[in-house]
Amino acid sequence: MPRPADDLFDRYMQAFQASETHTADCHTCQRGQPCESGTPLHQRFARLQDAWTHRQSRKQP
């Protein structure tokens, strides 16, 4: 039986991809100083990563 889709994981991976894609093309973000358009992308990724990590840490083995 297929597992149900995991919306949080999907959003986390999409945010990761958006952050990585932006950083690859943005010299400011590459220097560790997020630019105006990169900041919300990086913040969204960090929030979703925290949510995913928190949820995973609460799962029973």
Buried (B, 14 or more C-beta within 10 A) or exposed (E): EEEEEEEEEEBBBEBBEBBEEBBEEBEEBEEEEBBEEBEEBBEBBEEBBEEBEEEEEEEEE
